[in-house]
Amino acid sequence: MKQADSYFQSSNSIKGVYGDFIVTSNDKKEVLFYRLSILFCGLFFSIGIAQWFTNGSDQTWICLLGMSISMGLSLKWIHIYLRPLHQTLIIFWILGCIGFLILSYHFGVTNLIYGLREDPKSILLIGPLFASLTGIGFKEFFCFRRIEAIGITIFIPIALIGYLTELANESFTLALLMVSSLLLLIMGIRKFNLPAEADIGDKSVFDFLESQRKLEASDR
């Protein structure tokens, strides 16, 4: 209990680029929620691929749904300096979720993977969902230089673009997605070794950018 309480205690004053700041207990809770979301996203991704291998793809939609929800929550609590980039990832996620619903309605949830097999171009509908995940991987690599993060950033686009263009067969695509799911799971686990302050970043930069946006808005 004492360790948990100490984790959520506000930090001492930290020197930032645009001034001193404090990482509050609420900031640390958001970091915990973000890390749990990434971990569950990796778990759903890995379980879905494993189920595909062992029991067929009929129930894969459950893991894809769980993965989508986890990804959306991670985007809610992620800390990205550039708001346009953050908003772009959210837009991709929304488009991917809409595409998931369209495919589920058209083919039926249990035949979702069958539909993607029959029509590789239909992957364009859920592609934005994985584009959003790729963006999260890129952010993690850019901030922490984790090798598993760059693996996610590279392998997911190769797998989906290869399948879409029919340059890669199903086995190759599935193998790359399996590697990506394991890398995401590893990334999610390893994030808990980092101090919460690492995921928050420099809050003075956030405050500065927010003040600049308000200043620009007031000048219009």
PyMOL commands that set and color helices and strands:
alter all, ss='L'
color gray80, all
select helices_A, chain A and resi 2-7+25-55+60-77+83-107+109-118+120-144+147-164+170-193+196-200+203-219
alter helices_A, ss='H'
color red, helices_A
select strands_A, chain A and resi 14-16+19-21
alter strands_A, ss='S'
color yellow, strands_A
deselect
rebuild
show_as cartoon
